[in-house]
Amino acid sequence: MAAPVSKPPLGSALKAAPTSSTHSHSVAFTTGKPAPACPTSPVLAHRRSVRPTPADFLSDKATIALIRRTLCAQQVADRGRSTPAPIEELLPPLTSRNDVDLQLYALISIVIREYVQKWYERITPDETFVAEVVQIIAHCTRALEQRLRKVYLESLLLDELPELLDAHVRAYRIAQNSSARLPIESSHREIYHSLCPLPALSPVPKPEDPKSVQVQVDNETAYRQLLVQGVLAVLLPTEDLENDCLTSLVGQIFSELIIGNLIANKVSQPWLLWELIIVMTRLVDKKRTREASGASESETTTEPSSRDSLHSPEPTTGYPTRSREIWSIHQIFWFVLQWVFFAVNSVRLIISTIVLSRTLPARPASAFVPRSDATGQHQSEKSFVPSVHSERQSPTVKVPIIDFNIWPAIVNLLEMNVRMPWLSGAFSILQWGAMKGPGRLAAYDGLIDRLLSYHIHARLLDPAILPPLLRSIRGVLFPNNAPGAPGLVPPSSDEELAALRRKCASAIWALVPKGVGRLYFGSVSFWPSSTSKSSSVNTTTKNAPRSTTEDRGSQEGEVSPFLCNHDEDKDEENRILSEIETGVLDVFSDAYCNKHLMYGALELILVRLMPELADKGIIELWEEKLS
């Protein structure tokens, strides 16, 4: 009998590893299916029960085994030990969290095994090269973590990056709606590139000119390599920079495999962006379903008769009845009780929010956002290229969260200024009143401002989100821990791409309350009129022919209006889905324009993490480190 193997202490993620998966599989096998005609031996049943499921490669046990095989090959002598050394003792730490290191090392293991060891093992069987590559990557990640602690993430995620998104949306819509006509009409890519110039994506590639396509690809490759070389010059110590072979290899891994293959060639594709939106809508829908199921379970103690009286089904007959208009005393009692309960809970929520806001700490001093307009007044004409050097031209100002650029970016993406300008103006008045009005509740470090900052850090910036996120990314990019067929496959035709866009629009529409959505998109059937339905039913019933089969005639007269209403609702829904496609999803339908957004976001993040990149050139940074 084999000796028991103790698990290495790798944080909460390893402590929560399943220990009874084999037993659960065997029970499901023996009880979930009927007994076969021929007897099955216990050994065969056991072998079938322990067959790994498709998600087993993401488990902690499989992840640790992958890391040991790839990155800890020098410690093969430890296999004879009853207790192998923990991973954190064999490999240098990447971050301050063991669960994050586990997922990062899994990604590094796959990349090194598939893209480094396959050609390096043909040259020499030396294993120290892999250890040196891992050491350089560890230096980069630890330095990035230290710099990340000094970055004001609220401003980066909710103010500066949404500003880039807003500029992309405005530039794309202007490029698509150009007033010029043939023969002086320009390509929408040329117009977009002139509004959001990026040297790495010059010249604008033209399918009829292969030379321009190749020149643009070469410029983009050189830009990625320069960007990575500057990052390595800032993060790595001098002794690592002196090793040209290792720095070149690590630079190629970051510039081509991560930035080029993942960000530029995959994330910028429209179909992948729409797939990601669908995945996010599913997560939101699951969360809402889980909360709704929890609320329904908490209401199980409610009296059944009250629920039946409040949610009684409508009569199936087509004739109008007075029971729809006349409420009983029992229904009025429960209706008033519900509103009283809602009012009490609202007052309780307001009081608890005020008490919680007063106990929260003040926002950090680093929450000063660089703004070109220090007076707080927005410029009438916004620039299409938000500058990353704005903090050097103007002093930093204290910007409350309610004044971040994420709110105008959402308004612009949803075309609220065009569809409902009065609603956009009402939001602006409320925003100004909350920041400048009595009490200044939403001003910098006010009650609402501190409460919003608290919830952002508790829900959005929680470090516990990283391990599941990295695990999901690994499962999508590398199914079965290998670069096989990905879970997200690009469409093979324009029809499939159009179907995917319609599916994405349907996923967004499913999250919106139907009444609010129909009102926002200008639907003529915002409130379904029960009186019109009943009158139409009565009219058709009167005009129905009298025959011996009176029941069948009445049924035919009642069904046809509802079928007409169903067709009208279907047409109205198709119109709304088309408007979601053309108004919201169409701004991400060009891969070349999306690259401007991706590279702009990447450059902004790197400059905020390493301000030296904005002050000095790449050659100057290398000369300072090597001198």
C-alpha positions in Angstrom: 0.0 0.0 0.0 1.4 3.4 -1.0 2.3 5.8 1.7 0.0 8.8 2.1 1.1 12.0 0.4 0.6 15.2 2.2 -0.4 18.3 0.1 2.0 21.3 0.0 0.7 24.4 1.8 -0.1 26.7 -1.1 -2.7 28.9 0.5 -6.4 28.8 0.4 -6.6 27.5 -3.1 -4.8 24.3 -2.2 -6.5 23.9 1.1 -9.9 23.8 -0.7 -8.8 21.1 -3.1 -11.4 18.3 -3.4 -10.4 15.1 -1.6 -13.4 12.9 -2.4 -13.8 13.3 -6.2 -13.2 9.6 -6.8 -15.8 8.6 -4.3 -18.4 10.9 -5.8 -17.7 9.7 -9.3 -18.1 6.0 -8.2 -21.4 6.7 -6.5 -22.7 8.5 -9.6 -21.7 5.6 -11.7 -23.2 2.9 -9.6 -26.5 4.7 -8.7 -27.1 7.1 -11.6 -27.6 4.4 -14.3 -29.6 1.1 -14.3 -27.7 -2.1 -13.9 -26.3 -3.6 -17.1 -27.4 -6.9 -18.4 -24.0 -8.5 -17.9 -22.2 -8.2 -14.6 -19.4 -5.7 -14.3 -16.4 -6.4 -12.2 -15.6 -4.0 -9.3 -12.2 -3.3 -10.8 -13.6 -2.2 -14.1 -16.3 -0.1 -12.4 -13.5 1.6 -10.3 -11.4 2.3 -13.4 -14.4 3.8 -15.1 -15.3 5.9 -12.1 -11.8 7.6 -11.8 -11.8 8.6 -15.5 -10.9 12.4 -15.4 -13.6 14.9 -16.3 -12.8 17.6 -18.9 -12.3 20.2 -16.1 -9.8 18.0 -14.1 -6.9 19.7 -15.8 -7.8 22.9 -14.0 -7.7 21.3 -10.5 -4.9 22.1 -8.1 -3.6 18.6 -8.2 -3.2 18.5 -12.0 -1.8 22.1 -11.9 0.9 21.1 -9.4 1.8 18.0 -11.4 2.1 20.2 -14.6 4.4 22.6 -12.8 6.6 19.9 -11.4 7.0 18.1 -14.7 8.0 21.3 -16.6 9.7 23.7 -14.2 11.0 21.3 -11.5 12.7 18.7 -13.7 15.9 19.0 -11.7 14.2 17.8 -8.6 13.3 14.4 -10.1 15.3 12.8 -7.3 12.5 13.9 -4.9 10.1 11.4 -6.4 11.2 8.7 -4.0 10.4 10.8 -1.0 7.2 10.3 0.8 6.6 14.1 1.1 7.9 16.1 -1.9 9.1 19.6 -1.4 6.4 22.3 -1.7 6.4 24.3 -4.9 7.2 27.5 -3.2 10.5 26.0 -1.9 11.5 24.9 -5.4 10.5 28.0 -7.4 11.0 31.7 -6.8 7.9 33.6 -5.7 6.1 35.6 -8.4 3.8 37.6 -6.2 2.9 37.8 -2.5 0.0 35.3 -2.9 0.6 31.6 -3.3 -2.7 31.0 -5.0 -1.9 33.6 -7.7 1.6 32.1 -8.1 0.1 28.7 -8.7 -2.0 29.9 -11.7 0.8 32.0 -13.1 3.3 29.2 -12.9 0.8 26.9 -14.8 0.6 29.4 -17.6 4.4 29.8 -17.7 4.8 26.0 -17.7 2.6 25.6 -20.8 4.4 28.4 -22.6 7.9 27.1 -21.8 6.9 23.5 -22.6 5.3 24.3 -26.0 7.4 27.2 -27.3 10.8 26.9 -25.6 11.6 23.3 -24.6 10.6 21.9 -28.0 13.5 23.5 -29.8 15.9 24.0 -26.9 16.0 20.3 -26.1 17.2 19.6 -29.6 20.3 21.8 -28.9 21.3 20.7 -25.4 19.7 18.6 -22.5 20.7 21.3 -20.0 17.8 22.2 -17.6 19.4 25.2 -16.0 18.2 27.4 -18.9 14.6 27.0 -17.9 15.4 27.9 -14.3 17.1 31.1 -15.5 14.1 32.0 -17.7 11.8 31.5 -14.7 14.1 33.6 -12.5 13.9 36.5 -15.0 10.1 36.3 -15.2 10.0 36.3 -11.4 12.1 39.5 -11.2 9.6 41.1 -13.6 6.5 40.0 -11.8 7.8 41.0 -8.3 8.8 44.4 -9.6 5.4 44.9 -11.3 3.6 44.0 -8.1 5.6 46.6 -6.1 4.8 49.2 -8.7 1.2 48.2 -8.8 0.7 49.0 -5.1 1.6 52.6 -5.9 -0.9 53.0 -8.7 -4.3 54.4 -8.1 -6.3 51.6 -9.6 -9.7 53.3 -9.2 -8.7 56.1 -11.5 -6.9 53.8 -13.9 -9.9 51.4 -14.3 -12.8 53.8 -14.0 -11.5 57.0 -15.3 -8.5 56.7 -17.7 -9.3 53.5 -19.5 -13.0 54.5 -20.0 -11.7 57.7 -21.5 -9.9 55.7 -24.1 -13.0 53.7 -24.8 -15.1 56.9 -25.2 -12.5 58.3 -27.6 -12.6 55.0 -29.6 -16.4 55.1 -29.8 -16.6 58.7 -30.9 -13.8 58.3 -33.5 -15.4 55.1 -34.9 -18.8 56.6 -35.3 -17.4 59.7 -37.0 -15.4 57.5 -39.4 -18.5 55.5 -40.3 -20.7 58.5 -40.7 -18.4 60.6 -42.9 -20.2 63.3 -44.9 -17.8 62.9 -47.9 -19.0 61.0 -50.9 -17.4 59.4 -53.9 -14.9 60.1 -55.5 -13.4 61.9 -52.5 -14.7 59.5 -49.9 -12.0 58.0 -47.7 -11.9 54.6 -46.1 -13.3 54.6 -42.5 -10.0 53.1 -41.4 -8.0 56.1 -42.7 -10.4 58.5 -41.0 -10.2 56.6 -37.8 -6.4 56.4 -38.0 -6.2 60.2 -38.6 -8.4 60.8 -35.5 -6.5 58.3 -33.3 -3.0 58.2 -34.8 -0.7 55.4 -33.7 2.7 55.0 -35.4 2.8 51.3 -34.9 -0.3 50.9 -37.1 0.9 53.0 -39.9 0.4 52.9 -42.8 -3.3 51.9 -43.0 -3.2 48.4 -44.6 -5.1 48.1 -47.9 -6.1 44.6 -49.1 -5.4 45.7 -52.7 -1.9 46.8 -51.8 0.1 43.9 -50.2 3.1 46.1 -49.7 1.2 48.4 -47.3 0.0 45.4 -45.3 3.6 44.0 -44.9 5.0 47.4 -43.9 2.3 47.8 -41.3 3.0 44.4 -39.9 6.7 45.1 -39.7 6.1 48.4 -37.9 3.7 46.7 -35.4 6.3 44.0 -34.7 9.1 46.6 -34.1 6.8 48.6 -31.8 6.0 45.5 -29.7 9.7 44.6 -29.3 10.6 48.2 -28.4 7.8 48.3 -25.8 9.0 45.0 -24.2 12.7 46.1 -24.3 11.8 49.3 -22.4 9.8 47.3 -19.8 12.7 44.9 -19.3 15.2 47.8 -18.9 13.0 49.2 -16.1 12.2 46.0 -14.2 15.3 43.8 -14.5 18.5 44.2 -12.5 21.7 44.9 -14.3 23.1 41.4 -14.1 20.0 40.0 -15.9 20.2 42.6 -18.6 23.8 41.7 -19.4 22.6 38.2 -20.5 21.6 38.9 -24.1 20.3 35.4 -24.8 17.9 35.3 -21.9 16.6 38.9 -22.4 16.1 38.2 -26.1 14.1 35.0 -25.3 12.0 36.6 -22.6 11.4 39.6 -24.8 10.2 37.4 -27.6 7.8 35.5 -25.2 6.3 38.8 -24.0 6.2 40.6 -27.4 5.1 37.9 -29.7 3.3 35.2 -27.6 1.5 37.5 -25.1 1.2 40.9 -26.7 1.2 39.9 -30.4 -0.7 36.6 -30.3 -3.1 37.3 -27.4 -3.8 41.0 -27.3 -3.3 42.1 -30.9 -4.4 39.1 -32.9 -7.1 37.7 -30.6 -8.6 40.2 -28.2 -8.9 42.8 -31.0 -11.0 40.5 -33.1 -14.7 41.5 -33.1 -16.0 37.9 -32.7 -13.9 37.3 -29.6 -15.1 40.6 -28.1 -18.7 39.6 -28.7 -18.0 36.2 -27.2 -16.5 37.8 -24.1 -19.6 40.0 -23.8 -21.8 36.9 -24.0 -19.8 35.2 -21.3 -20.1 38.2 -19.0 -23.9 38.4 -19.6 -24.1 34.7 -18.6 -22.2 35.3 -15.4 -24.4 38.3 -14.5 -27.5 36.2 -15.3 -26.3 33.3 -13.1 -25.7 35.7 -10.3 -29.2 37.2 -10.6 -30.7 33.7 -10.8 -28.8 32.7 -7.7 -29.9 35.8 -5.8 -33.5 35.3 -6.9 -33.5 31.7 -5.8 -32.1 32.7 -2.4 -34.9 35.3 -2.1 -37.6 32.8 -3.1 -36.3 30.3 -0.5 -36.4 33.0 2.2 -40.1 33.7 1.3 -41.1 30.1 1.8 -42.6 31.0 5.2 -45.1 33.3 3.5 -48.7 32.2 3.6 -49.7 30.4 0.4 -53.1 32.0 0.2 -51.5 35.5 0.2 -49.2 34.6 -2.7 -52.0 33.0 -4.6 -54.1 36.0 -4.2 -51.4 38.4 -5.3 -50.1 36.3 -8.2 -53.3 34.5 -9.3 -53.3 33.5 -13.0 -55.4 35.6 -15.4 -58.6 34.0 -16.6 -58.2 32.2 -19.9 -61.5 33.3 -21.3 -61.5 36.2 -23.7 -64.4 38.0 -22.1 -63.7 41.0 -19.8 -64.3 40.3 -16.2 -64.7 42.8 -13.3 -62.3 40.7 -11.1 -59.3 42.4 -12.8 -60.5 45.8 -11.7 -62.0 45.2 -8.3 -59.6 44.2 -5.6 -60.7 42.3 -2.5 -59.9 43.6 1.0 -57.5 40.7 1.3 -55.5 41.8 -1.7 -55.5 45.5 -0.6 -54.2 44.5 2.8 -51.2 42.6 1.3 -50.5 45.3 -1.2 -50.3 48.0 1.5 -48.2 45.6 3.7 -45.7 45.2 0.8 -45.3 48.9 0.3 -44.9 49.5 4.1 -42.3 46.7 4.1 -40.5 48.4 1.2 -40.6 51.8 2.8 -39.2 50.5 6.1 -36.4 48.6 4.3 -35.6 51.7 2.3 -35.3 53.9 5.4 -33.2 51.2 7.1 -30.9 51.0 4.0 -30.4 54.8 4.0 -29.6 54.9 7.7 -27.2 51.9 7.5 -25.5 53.5 4.5 -25.0 56.8 6.3 -23.6 55.0 9.4 -21.3 52.9 7.2 -20.0 55.9 5.2 -19.1 57.8 8.4 -17.0 54.8 9.7 -15.1 54.3 6.4 -11.6 55.7 6.1 -10.9 58.7 3.9 -9.8 58.1 0.4 -6.0 57.9 -0.1 -3.9 60.9 -0.9 -2.9 59.2 -4.2 -6.5 59.6 -5.4 -5.5 62.7 -7.3 -6.3 62.3 -11.0 -4.4 64.3 -13.6 -6.9 66.5 -15.5 -6.2 69.0 -18.2 -9.0 71.2 -16.9 -8.2 71.8 -13.2 -11.3 73.9 -12.7 -13.6 70.9 -13.1 -15.3 72.3 -16.1 -15.4 69.9 -19.1 -14.2 71.0 -22.4 -16.8 71.4 -25.1 -14.6 69.5 -27.6 -12.9 66.4 -26.3 -9.7 65.1 -27.7 -9.8 61.8 -29.5 -6.3 60.9 -28.1 -6.2 61.2 -24.3 -2.7 62.1 -23.4 -0.8 60.0 -20.9 1.5 63.0 -20.1 -1.3 65.3 -18.9 0.0 65.3 -15.4 3.0 67.2 -16.6 1.0 70.0 -18.2 -1.5 70.6 -15.4 -1.8 70.0 -11.7 -3.6 67.0 -10.3 -7.1 67.6 -8.9 -9.2 65.7 -6.5 -11.8 63.9 -8.7 -14.8 62.2 -7.0 -15.8 58.8 -8.3 -19.1 60.2 -9.5 -17.2 62.5 -11.9 -15.1 59.7 -13.4 -15.1 59.2 -17.2 -16.8 55.8 -16.9 -20.2 57.5 -16.7 -20.0 59.7 -19.9 -18.4 56.7 -21.6 -21.5 54.5 -20.8 -23.8 57.4 -21.9 -22.0 57.8 -25.2 -21.8 54.0 -25.9 -25.6 53.7 -25.3 -26.3 56.8 -27.4 -28.3 58.4 -24.6 -27.6 61.9 -25.8 -29.4 61.0 -29.1 -32.1 58.7 -27.8 -33.0 60.5 -24.6 -31.2 63.8 -24.3 -33.6 64.8 -21.5 -32.5 61.8 -19.4 -28.8 62.6 -20.0 -29.5 66.2 -18.9 -31.3 65.0 -15.8 -28.4 62.8 -14.8 -26.0 65.7 -15.3 -28.2 67.9 -13.0 -28.3 65.2 -10.4 -24.5 64.7 -10.6 -23.9 68.5 -10.2 -26.3 68.7 -7.3 -24.7 65.7 -5.5 -21.2 67.3 -5.9 -22.0 71.0 -5.4 -25.3 71.0 -3.6 -26.2 71.0 0.1 -24.0 68.6 2.0 -21.8 67.8 -1.0 -22.6 64.2 -0.5 -20.9 63.0 -3.7 -18.0 65.4 -3.6 -14.4 64.2 -3.0 -14.2 62.2 0.2 -18.0 62.7 0.9 -20.4 60.1 2.2 -21.3 58.7 -1.2 -17.8 59.0 -2.5 -16.3 57.0 0.3 -19.1 54.4 0.1 -18.5 54.0 -3.7 -14.8 53.6 -3.1 -15.4 51.0 -0.4 -17.6 48.9 -2.7 -15.2 49.2 -5.6 -12.3 47.9 -3.5 -14.5 45.2 -1.9 -16.0 43.8 -5.1 -13.9 44.9 -8.1 -10.3 45.2 -6.7 -10.5 42.1 -4.4 -7.2 40.1 -4.9 -9.2 36.9 -4.4 -10.7 37.4 -7.9 -7.4 36.8 -9.6 -6.9 33.0 -9.1 -10.3 32.1 -10.6 -9.8 34.6 -13.4 -6.4 33.2 -14.3 -7.7 29.6 -14.1 -10.5 30.5 -16.5 -8.1 32.2 -18.9 -5.9 29.1 -18.9 -8.9 26.9 -19.6 -10.0 29.0 -22.6 -6.5 29.5 -24.1 -5.0 26.1 -23.3 -7.7 23.3 -23.0 -6.2 20.3 -21.3 -3.1 22.4 -20.6 -2.0 22.3 -24.2 -2.5 24.6 -27.2 -5.3 22.5 -28.7 -8.6 23.5 -30.2 -9.8 26.5 -28.1 -13.2 26.7 -26.6 -14.0 29.9 -28.6 -13.7 29.2 -32.4 -13.9 32.1 -34.9 -16.8 32.1 -37.3 -16.0 30.6 -40.7 -18.4 32.8 -42.7 -20.1 36.2 -42.7 -23.4 34.5 -41.9 -21.9 32.9 -38.7 -20.4 36.3 -37.8 -23.8 38.0 -38.2 -25.5 35.2 -36.2 -22.9 35.7 -33.4 -23.5 39.4 -33.3 -27.3 38.8 -33.1 -26.7 36.3 -30.3 -24.6 38.9 -28.4 -27.4 41.5 -28.9 -29.9 39.0 -27.6 -27.7 38.3 -24.5 -27.6 42.0 -23.7 -31.3 42.4 -24.3 -32.1 39.5 -21.9 -30.4 41.4 -19.0 -32.5 44.6 -19.6 -36.0 44.9 -18.0 -38.3 44.7 -20.9 -40.4 47.7 -19.9 -37.3 49.9 -19.5 -35.8 48.6 -22.7 -38.9 49.2 -24.8 -39.2 52.7 -23.5 -35.5 53.5 -24.2 -35.6 52.2 -27.7 -38.8 53.9 -28.5 -41.1 50.9 -28.8 -44.7 51.5 -29.6 -45.8 48.6 -27.4 -44.2 49.7 -24.2 -47.1 48.9 -21.9 -49.3 46.0 -23.2 -52.8 47.2 -23.0 -55.2 44.6 -21.5 -58.2 46.7 -22.5 -57.2 46.7 -26.2 -56.7 43.0 -26.0 -60.1 42.3 -24.4 -61.8 44.7 -26.9 -60.2 42.9 -29.8 -61.2 39.6 -28.4 -64.8 40.8 -28.0 -64.9 42.2 -31.5 -63.7 39.0 -33.1 -66.0 37.0 -30.9 -69.0 39.0 -32.1 -68.0 38.6 -35.8 -67.3 34.9 -35.4 -69.7 32.8 -37.5 -72.4 30.9 -35.6 -72.4 27.1 -36.2 -73.1 23.9 -34.4 -69.4 23.9 -33.4 -69.7 27.1 -31.5 -66.8 26.3 -29.1 -64.4 25.8 -32.0 -65.5 29.0 -33.6 -65.0 31.0 -30.4 -61.6 29.5 -29.9 -60.5 30.5 -33.4 -61.7 34.0 -32.9 -59.8 34.3 -29.6 -56.5 32.8 -30.8 -55.9 34.9 -33.9 -55.5 38.3 -32.2 -53.0 36.9 -29.8 -51.1 35.4 -32.7 -51.1 38.9 -34.3 -49.8 40.5 -31.1 -47.2 37.8 -30.8 -46.0 38.6 -34.4 -45.9 42.3 -33.6 -43.9 41.7 -30.5 -41.5 39.5 -32.4 -41.0 42.2 -35.1 -40.5 44.8 -32.4 -37.9 42.7 -30.6 -36.0 42.1 -33.9 -36.0 45.9 -34.4 -34.6 46.5 -31.0 -31.9 43.8 -31.5 -30.9 45.4 -34.7 -30.5 48.8 -33.0 -28.4 47.2 -30.3 -26.2 45.7 -33.0 -25.8 48.9 -35.0 -25.6 51.2 -32.0 -23.6 49.3 -29.4 -21.9 46.3 -30.9 -20.9 47.8 -34.2 -18.2 50.0 -32.6 -16.1 46.8 -32.1 -16.7 45.4 -35.6 -13.3 46.4 -37.1 -10.2 44.6 -35.9 -7.8 47.3 -37.2 -9.7 50.0 -35.2 -9.8 47.7 -32.2 -6.0 47.4 -32.2 -5.8 51.2 -31.6 -7.9 50.7 -28.5 -5.9 47.7 -27.3 -2.5 49.2 -27.8 -3.6 52.5 -26.3 -4.9 50.7 -23.2 -1.6 48.7 -23.0 0.5 51.8 -23.3 -1.5 53.7 -20.7 -1.2 50.8 -18.2 2.6 50.5 -18.8 3.1 54.2 -18.4 1.2 54.3 -15.2 3.2 51.4 -13.8 6.5 52.6 -15.2 6.6 56.5 -15.6 10.2 56.2 -16.8 8.9 55.0 -20.2 7.2 58.4 -20.8 10.3 60.4 -19.7 13.1 58.6 -21.5 13.8 56.6 -24.6 14.5 52.9 -24.8 18.2 53.4 -25.7 18.6 55.9 -22.8 17.1 53.4 -20.3 19.4 50.6 -21.4 22.4 52.9 -21.2 21.6 53.9 -17.7 21.2 50.3 -16.5 24.3 49.0 -18.2 26.6 51.9 -17.5 
